[in-house]
């Protein structure tokens, strides 16, 4: 993982994009993993603006369990 960068530099995220890299954005209380989108749309439940971000490796996808069969009435 890279060092935290002040969010005022978020427009520079395009120069940091690489395959397999996403950005971790935080406001000190909440965290968001995202690609470089300028301006960054924040989740509706964020009460504070982002303060920092850093480049992190993209997580490998997890396979979910199969859905259970419906119960017979």
Buried (B, 14 or more C-beta within 10 A) or exposed (E): EEEEBEBEEBEEBEEBEEEEBBBBBBBEEBEBEBEBEEEBEBEEEEEEEBBBBBBEEEEEEEEEEEEEEEEEE
